[in-house]
Every structure is written in C-alpha cells, then in structure tokens.
Amino acid sequence: MTDAKMKDLHTGVIHGGQQRDPLYGGVSVPIYQSSTFAFKSAEQGAARFAGEEEGYIYTRLGNPTIKALEDNIAYLEKGYGAMATSSGMSALSTLLMAFLEKDTHLICTDAVYGMSRNIVETVMARFGVTYDFVDTSHIENIKKTIRPETRLLIVETPANPTMVLTDIEACSRLAKEHGITHVVDNTFASPILQNPLEMGADIVYHSVTKFINGHSDVVGGIIVAGTKELYDRTKRVLSLMGGTMDPNQAWLVLRGAKTLAMRVERSQETAARLARYLESHPKVAWVNYPGLESHPQYELARKQMFGFGSMLCFGLKGGYESGKKMINALKLCTLAVSLGGIESLIQHPASMTHAKVPKEAKIKAGITDDLIRLSVGCEGFEDLKADLELGIKAAE
Ligand SMILES: *Cc1c(COP(=O)(O)O)cnc(C)c1O
C-alpha cells in the first residue's frame, strides 16, 4: 500500500464531502429523522418538485443525513454522485431494474455473492432478461458471450468467496467498445483499496453492511455513479422502487465510515501475516489471498488495488470434514456469514452463503466443498493465529 494514498484517505474518510451543521454547528451530522420537509410557500413546493430549487421534499427522494453519507462515499470513490440504499441487494436490484428490460442480456462474474446470482436467475429471468455467468478473470470469456442485446457487465473483484480477480481496466475498455454499462461490486476491496471508476468503470456499488459500516450492526448499500447521466437514470428508478436508506441507518454507517481507512489498514496487515502462516502450515492444502506471490493474479492485484485487503480463503488437507471440525473448535473467530467487521468471521460458503448456487455452477466457479472463507478483523495477530492453530489441531 502506498503511504501517500493512505494518508490522504485517513483524512478523506473523516472530512470528504462533509459540511458543518448550518443550524447549531454540531460536529457530528444531525439525524434528520423526518419523513417530509415543510415548504415556505406553494411556489416553493412547486419549484422543488420542478427541480428549479434545491432542497428536500420527502425522505424517499432525499434527506440531509443520507446525503452526508452519499457525499462521503462519492468522494472516496471519486464519482459524480452516490445513492444510499436499504441494503446491498437493494443497490443491485435497483441497477438491474434501471439498466435491463425484456430481451436484454447481462454478463456477470460467476463467483459472485450467492444472492446476486440468485436474483438474476429467479427474478430477472421472469421479466425476460437473459444472462451469462462467466469467469471474468479471463477477458476472452466475456468477449465470447457479448451479444448485440448485452446491456450490462457486472464484475465482482475480488470475487466472493474465491478471491479471484478481474481486470477492471480491460473490462471497461471492452464494455465501452460495445456500448455496455460496466458495473463493479466493490464490497470486498472497499473504496480504500480500489477505485473502479478511475479505471473506467461506469458505476460502483457496495454492500455497506461490510467494510464501510464495519461493525456488524447495520445492513445497507450504496451506488456510486461516474456521470450525471448514469446518476439521474439510477436515481429515478431508486426513488420509484423505494429501496432508499433510512436516516438513522445512514448516520450509523457514516459513523462507521470515519474509521474505514484505519480498520482496513490494520486488518489487512494481519490478514497478510495470517495468509503466510496458513500457507506454510503442513495441514493446509491451499490458501487464496491476493497478497501472496502464489495467487495467480498477484501482479493484477498490485496493479489495480492499493492494498490486498483482509479477505482470504483456504482449504485443509482433510477437506471439508476437517474444515468442519476446525470451524467448530474456534474460540475467537466467530462462525457467521457477512464480512468486513471489526471482529473476525469465518464461514463455509458451499453450505452457507452459496448454498443456493447449483452444484455444477459452484464447481465451475471454483467454490469447492473444502473452501473456508475468513474475514480478518481488527484483533491482534498472535491471538488470531493461536485460534487458527487450535482449530487446525482439533481437525486432525
Ligand atoms: C453482502 C454482499 C452483498 C449483499 O449485500 P446486503 O447488504 O447483504 O444486501 C452483495 N455483494 C457482496 C460482495 C456482498 O458481500
């Protein structure tokens, strides 16, 4: 990780896009827990609805506390504007509704968040949308699947849970050539470690439930658009679909985001040490972490990420039977789905987050039965290492 970038972002997470409370000077953004906003006159109400005057109307359409979070994340992602949503899935479903229609086609990374795949296969399919899930780490796979009616390319990198990377810049170039909107799920990297819009992507979205909020206590999402045109198109659909965030939720996420750079810096340093520890362990069959030289896309990680993050996955030599014993023996790492919190979380994707992905599709996407996913938190390295050691011993 380059120091200059981090120094800048430690300031950016706290002050980026923020304005002082104009009423009383509150240092923390006030929670505007109001569903609606009074107009001074009929003329003002009409002007706000006509978009001739700036100001708030109704919280589904916009709210000052939510705007503070949106401006902060838009700043960190270097986008035109952001839209906070009730969950990460709400961010994705809004984008699917904004950019797809009957007889259009979507291409998406095969190793994605399980429910991101599920919504396409079970909901969007009902509306006549066609799709291909491909291994986007090889650009030829995308080229081969592009059709005249392809409208959207959704890439998740690093991918969940395999930690496979996709070249964002190469995807953007290809998408532009074919007039396809290129969307990146940037949840795993967070805006601290990867800025897809700077590499040519059109739109970024996050499950802020994960790193951005960072305390395993809020579900939320956010979309960041690279241009006004993309922002307006998405915002219209979000306002109509109604998947907006709540002011209280926004305030909590904004509070969490202030320590995002510190948390990412701390946890990825520990993750790198744990990855090396696991890789050298005789009972561990394999480890996938973008910061290991053994990761097939180590060079790409260095090129497009500012750091390697705190997510990793591994398999034990005894397969999932050993993995299960290990998970059950851990005392410090919590057995739970989700990720990016201050506490370390461990889970088994094949039977948990990706249980609904068809078996053949799972194998094709590299989600093997022995794969264990670890989200490294902010605890101390020695304590986490001792916990993993305890688990691996119990698996013998
Ligand atoms: C969790 C997650 C989502 C879904 O977000 P929710 O906030 O749970 O709705 C989407 N993509 C990735 C990569 C995730 O980890």
The ligand as an SDF file (V2000), in Angstrom:
LIG
                    3D

 15 15  0  0  0  0  0  0  0  0999 V2000
  -23.1820   -8.9560    1.3380 C   0  0  0  0  0  0  0  0  0  0  0  0
  -22.9020   -8.7210   -0.0840 C   0  0  0  0  0  0  0  0  0  0  0  0
  -23.9000   -8.2720   -0.9590 C   0  0  0  0  0  0  0  0  0  0  0  0
  -25.3370   -8.0660   -0.4950 C   0  0  0  0  0  0  0  0  0  0  0  0
  -25.4290   -7.0110    0.4070 O   0  0  0  0  0  0  0  0  0  0  0  0
  -26.5210   -6.9340    1.6020 P   0  0  0  0  0  0  0  0  0  0  0  0
  -26.1350   -5.6910    2.3110 O   0  0  0  0  0  0  0  0  0  0  0  0
  -26.4000   -8.1730    2.4260 O   0  0  0  0  0  0  0  0  0  0  0  0
  -27.8670   -6.8420    0.9520 O   0  0  0  0  0  0  0  0  0  0  0  0
  -23.5480   -8.0330   -2.2680 C   0  0  0  0  0  0  0  0  0  0  0  0
  -22.2840   -8.2370   -2.7190 N   0  0  0  0  0  0  0  0  0  0  0  0
  -21.3020   -8.6590   -1.9060 C   0  0  0  0  0  0  0  0  0  0  0  0
  -19.9330   -8.8710   -2.4450 C   0  0  0  0  0  0  0  0  0  0  0  0
  -21.5730   -8.9230   -0.5670 C   0  0  0  0  0  0  0  0  0  0  0  0
  -20.5980   -9.3720    0.2280 O   0  0  0  0  0  0  0  0  0  0  0  0
  1  2  1  0
  2  3  1  0
  2 14  2  0
  3  4  1  0
  3 10  2  0
  4  5  1  0
  5  6  1  0
  6  7  2  0
  6  8  1  0
  6  9  1  0
 10 11  1  0
 11 12  2  0
 12 13  1  0
 12 14  1  0
 14 15  1  0
M  END
$$$$
